[in-house]
Amino acid sequence: MASTTTRGRGAHRRRALGSRAVFLAPGLFYVTVFMAIPLLLVASYAFFERGRFGGVKLEFTMDNFTRAMESVYLQVLANSLLIATATTILALLLGFPAAYAIARLPSRWRTIALVLVVLPFWSNFLIRTYAWIVLLNSEGPLNQGLLATGIVNEPVSLLYTREAVIAGLLYAYLPLMILPVYAAIERLDPSLIEAATNLGATRIRAFFTVTVPLTLPGVMIGAIFVFVPSLGNFIVPELLGGGKTQMVGNLIRDQFLKARDWPFGATLALAMIVFLVALFALQAMVSRRINGRSARA
């Protein structure tokens, strides 16, 4: 009887594993072919030399990593980090109040507001970036409005600046901050805020001592969603920066498509991947600590 029961359990486990394999196979195939293999190719190219006419020469070298540490490339990285950080901070300052306001709307208007938030994603990213060129150039509506109101006497140079790049990135990725913060606020238990006010806390104090700490995981997810694509973006710096604002994304693209130095481009891409993986690991660690403190409380 015991052996029959054991065989039955073994057959059940095999069937369960088989059914799981059937469902997991398409996703694993996609991840392997379109993510794992390309990442392995990028990692391997970083240790080879550039061919005479471009491409990859299969001779092992570490010179690409030494070259990546040169001051000119570190300056591009520092500039990229500065722009991505500024974009993330501005997105948080604008996105948190917007998410909070949306979460406090009636359900009917809340749906409409969320649709308006994601509406820009329904149009082409390149077209939206070109629209900013029209808006910011010397003959654009923004400069014309400043001249008409007498604020300035001549057109202001708004386009092809670092500020224009930050504005374009902020416009592109602001919804990615609003949505996770809104989800975190919407999941809050209203009784916690009510308890804080019943114990004598003002609305402002309840906001900073209850709402903000409990929504930090959503804030961190939104920050990652904004920071990561801003750091690697090359379209906005190219169009709104006029090529004057060089970022890591532009540098990697130029190595592959213009200089045809695939090994060095792979080295830069690999460095970015390692940096972003470390960033995600840090975010996960902080989120676990926050959730652990919330559970103990």
C-alpha positions as CSV (number, residue, x, y, z in Angstrom):
1,M,0.0,0.0,0.0
2,A,2.8,2.4,0.9
3,S,4.7,1.7,-2.3
4,T,1.5,2.3,-4.3
5,T,0.9,5.6,-2.6
6,T,4.5,6.6,-3.2
7,R,4.3,5.7,-6.9
8,G,1.0,7.7,-7.1
9,R,2.7,10.7,-5.6
10,G,5.6,10.4,-7.9
11,A,3.3,10.2,-11.0
12,H,1.4,13.3,-9.7
13,R,4.6,15.2,-9.3
14,R,5.8,14.3,-12.8
15,R,2.5,15.4,-14.3
16,A,2.7,18.7,-12.4
17,L,6.3,19.3,-13.5
18,G,5.3,18.4,-17.1
19,S,2.4,20.9,-17.1
20,R,4.7,23.6,-15.6
21,A,7.3,22.9,-18.3
22,V,4.6,23.3,-21.0
23,F,3.6,26.7,-19.7
24,L,7.2,27.9,-19.0
25,A,8.7,26.7,-22.3
26,P,7.5,29.7,-24.5
27,G,8.7,32.3,-22.0
28,L,12.0,30.5,-21.4
29,F,12.5,30.2,-25.1
30,Y,11.8,33.9,-25.6
31,V,14.1,35.0,-22.7
32,T,16.9,32.7,-23.9
33,V,16.8,33.7,-27.6
34,F,16.2,37.4,-27.3
35,M,17.8,38.2,-24.0
36,A,20.3,35.7,-22.7
37,I,22.1,35.0,-26.0
38,P,22.4,38.7,-26.9
39,L,23.7,39.5,-23.5
40,L,26.3,36.7,-23.7
41,L,27.4,38.0,-27.2
42,V,27.8,41.5,-25.8
43,A,29.8,40.2,-22.8
44,S,32.0,38.1,-25.1
45,Y,32.6,40.9,-27.6
46,A,33.9,43.2,-24.8
47,F,37.0,40.9,-24.5
48,F,38.0,41.0,-28.2
49,E,39.7,43.5,-30.5
50,R,38.2,45.7,-33.2
51,G,38.7,44.4,-36.7
52,R,40.6,46.3,-39.3
53,F,37.5,47.3,-41.1
54,G,35.2,47.2,-38.1
55,G,33.4,44.3,-36.4
56,V,35.2,41.9,-34.1
57,K,38.7,40.4,-34.3
58,L,38.9,37.2,-32.2
59,E,42.0,38.2,-30.2
60,F,41.6,38.4,-26.4
61,T,42.3,41.8,-24.9
62,M,41.5,43.9,-21.8
63,D,42.3,47.2,-23.5
64,N,38.6,48.0,-24.0
65,F,38.0,48.2,-20.2
66,T,41.1,50.4,-19.8
67,R,39.9,52.7,-22.5
68,A,36.5,52.9,-20.9
69,M,38.1,54.4,-17.8
70,E,39.5,57.4,-19.7
71,S,38.4,60.8,-18.6
72,V,36.5,61.6,-21.7
73,Y,34.2,58.6,-21.3
74,L,33.9,59.1,-17.5
75,Q,32.7,62.7,-18.3
76,V,30.0,61.4,-20.6
77,L,28.9,58.9,-17.9
78,A,28.9,61.7,-15.2
79,N,26.8,63.9,-17.6
80,S,24.4,61.1,-18.2
81,L,24.0,60.4,-14.5
82,L,23.4,64.1,-13.8
83,I,20.7,64.4,-16.5
84,A,19.0,61.1,-15.5
85,T,19.0,62.0,-11.8
86,A,17.6,65.5,-12.5
87,T,14.9,64.0,-14.7
88,T,14.0,61.5,-12.0
89,I,13.8,64.1,-9.2
90,L,11.6,66.4,-11.3
91,A,9.4,63.4,-12.2
92,L,9.0,62.6,-8.5
93,L,8.2,66.2,-7.6
94,L,5.5,66.4,-10.4
95,G,4.4,62.8,-10.4
96,F,3.7,62.2,-6.6
97,P,1.2,65.1,-6.3
98,A,-0.4,64.1,-9.6
99,A,-0.7,60.5,-8.4
100,Y,-2.0,61.5,-5.0
101,A,-4.6,63.8,-6.6
102,I,-5.7,61.0,-9.0
103,A,-6.1,58.5,-6.1
104,R,-8.4,60.9,-4.3
105,L,-10.7,61.4,-7.3
106,P,-14.1,59.6,-7.6
107,S,-13.7,56.3,-9.4
108,R,-15.3,57.6,-12.6
109,W,-12.9,60.6,-12.9
110,R,-10.0,58.5,-11.7
111,T,-10.3,56.3,-14.8
112,I,-10.4,59.3,-17.1
113,A,-7.4,60.8,-15.4
114,L,-5.4,57.6,-15.8
115,V,-6.3,57.4,-19.5
116,L,-5.0,61.0,-19.9
117,V,-1.8,60.0,-18.1
118,V,-1.1,57.1,-20.6
119,L,-2.5,58.9,-23.6
120,P,1.0,60.2,-24.8
121,F,2.1,56.5,-25.1
122,W,-0.5,56.0,-27.9
123,S,1.5,58.2,-30.2
124,N,4.9,57.7,-31.7
125,F,7.8,58.7,-29.4
126,L,9.8,60.3,-32.3
127,I,6.8,62.4,-33.3
128,R,6.4,63.6,-29.7
129,T,10.1,64.5,-29.6
130,Y,9.8,66.5,-32.8
131,A,6.9,68.4,-31.3
132,W,9.2,69.6,-28.6
133,I,11.5,71.0,-31.3
134,V,8.6,73.0,-32.7
135,L,7.7,74.2,-29.2
136,L,11.2,75.2,-28.1
137,N,12.8,76.8,-31.2
138,S,13.3,80.5,-31.6
139,E,10.1,80.8,-33.7
140,G,8.0,78.5,-31.6
141,P,4.9,79.3,-29.6
142,L,6.8,79.4,-26.3
143,N,9.2,82.1,-27.5
144,Q,6.4,83.9,-29.3
145,G,4.4,84.0,-26.1
146,L,7.4,85.4,-24.1
147,L,7.9,88.1,-26.7
148,A,4.2,88.9,-26.8
149,T,3.9,89.4,-23.1
150,G,7.1,91.5,-23.0
151,I,8.9,89.2,-20.6
152,V,11.8,89.0,-23.1
153,N,12.9,91.4,-25.9
154,E,14.4,88.7,-28.1
155,P,14.0,85.0,-28.5
156,V,15.5,82.9,-25.8
157,S,17.8,80.0,-26.7
158,L,15.7,77.1,-25.3
159,L,16.5,74.4,-27.9
160,Y,19.8,72.4,-28.1
161,T,20.5,72.8,-24.4
162,R,20.8,70.4,-21.4
163,E,17.6,71.8,-20.0
164,A,15.8,71.0,-23.2
165,V,17.0,67.4,-23.0
166,I,15.8,67.1,-19.4
167,A,12.4,68.6,-20.4
168,G,12.1,66.1,-23.2
169,L,13.0,63.1,-21.0
170,L,10.7,64.3,-18.3
171,Y,7.8,64.6,-20.7
172,A,8.5,61.1,-22.1
173,Y,8.8,59.2,-18.8
174,L,6.6,61.2,-16.3
175,P,3.8,58.6,-16.7
176,L,6.2,55.9,-15.6
177,M,6.5,57.7,-12.3
178,I,2.8,58.5,-11.8
179,L,1.5,55.0,-12.4
180,P,3.4,53.0,-9.8
181,V,3.1,55.8,-7.2
182,Y,-0.7,55.9,-7.9
183,A,-0.8,52.1,-7.4
184,A,1.0,52.4,-4.1
185,I,-1.3,55.2,-2.8
186,E,-4.4,53.5,-4.0
187,R,-3.5,50.4,-2.0
188,L,-3.2,52.4,1.2
189,D,-5.6,51.5,4.0
190,P,-7.5,54.7,4.8
191,S,-8.0,53.6,8.4
192,L,-4.2,54.1,9.0
193,I,-4.5,57.8,8.1
194,E,-7.7,58.1,10.1
195,A,-6.0,56.6,13.1
196,A,-3.1,59.0,12.8
197,T,-5.5,62.0,12.7
198,N,-7.5,60.6,15.6
199,L,-4.3,60.5,17.6
200,G,-3.8,64.2,17.1
201,A,-1.7,64.3,13.9
202,T,-2.5,67.0,11.4
203,R,-3.2,66.1,7.8
204,I,0.3,67.3,6.8
205,R,2.0,65.2,9.5
206,A,-0.2,62.2,8.7
207,F,0.9,62.6,5.1
208,F,4.6,62.6,5.8
209,T,4.5,60.0,8.6
210,V,2.0,57.5,7.1
211,T,1.4,58.1,3.4
212,V,5.0,58.8,2.3
213,P,6.7,55.9,4.1
214,L,4.1,53.4,3.0
215,T,4.4,54.5,-0.6
216,L,8.2,54.4,-0.8
217,P,8.3,51.1,-2.6
218,G,6.1,52.6,-5.4
219,V,8.2,55.7,-5.4
220,M,11.4,53.6,-5.8
221,I,9.8,51.6,-8.7
222,G,8.8,54.8,-10.4
223,A,12.3,56.2,-9.9
224,I,13.8,53.1,-11.5
225,F,11.3,53.3,-14.4
226,V,12.3,56.9,-15.1
227,F,16.1,56.8,-14.3
228,V,16.9,53.7,-16.4
229,P,15.4,54.7,-19.8
230,S,16.6,58.3,-19.2
231,L,20.2,57.1,-18.7
232,G,20.2,55.0,-21.9
233,N,18.1,57.3,-24.2
234,F,19.8,58.7,-27.3
235,I,16.9,60.0,-29.3
236,V,16.1,63.0,-27.0
237,P,19.7,64.1,-26.6
238,E,20.3,63.8,-30.3
239,L,17.2,65.9,-31.3
240,L,16.6,68.3,-28.4
241,G,20.3,68.5,-27.5
242,G,21.4,69.0,-31.1
243,G,24.4,66.6,-30.6
244,K,25.8,69.0,-28.0
245,T,24.6,66.9,-25.0
246,Q,26.4,63.6,-25.2
247,M,25.0,60.7,-23.1
248,V,25.9,57.1,-22.7
249,G,23.2,56.0,-25.1
250,N,24.6,58.2,-27.9
251,L,28.1,57.0,-27.2
252,I,27.2,53.3,-27.4
253,R,25.2,53.9,-30.6
254,D,28.0,55.7,-32.2
255,Q,30.5,52.9,-31.4
256,F,28.3,50.3,-33.1
257,L,26.9,52.3,-36.0
258,K,29.5,55.0,-36.8
259,A,32.9,54.0,-35.5
260,R,32.1,50.3,-36.0
261,D,34.0,49.5,-32.9
262,W,31.8,46.7,-31.7
263,P,34.1,45.5,-28.9
264,F,34.3,48.9,-27.3
265,G,30.6,49.5,-27.7
266,A,30.0,46.1,-26.1
267,T,32.3,47.1,-23.2
268,L,30.3,50.3,-22.6
269,A,27.0,48.4,-22.9
270,L,28.2,45.7,-20.5
271,A,29.3,48.3,-18.0
272,M,25.8,49.9,-18.2
273,I,24.2,46.4,-17.7
274,V,26.3,45.7,-14.6
275,F,25.4,49.2,-13.2
276,L,21.7,48.7,-13.8
277,V,21.7,45.2,-12.3
278,A,23.4,46.7,-9.2
279,L,20.7,49.4,-9.1
280,F,17.9,46.9,-9.3
281,A,19.5,44.8,-6.5
282,L,19.8,47.9,-4.3
283,Q,16.1,48.8,-5.0
284,A,15.0,45.3,-4.1
285,M,17.0,45.3,-0.9
286,V,15.6,48.6,0.2
287,S,12.1,47.5,-0.6
288,R,12.5,44.3,1.4
289,R,13.6,46.4,4.4
290,I,10.7,48.8,4.1
291,N,8.2,46.0,3.8
292,G,9.8,44.2,6.8
293,R,9.5,47.3,8.9
294,S,5.9,47.8,7.8
295,A,5.1,44.2,8.7
296,R,6.7,44.5,12.2
297,A,4.8,47.7,12.7
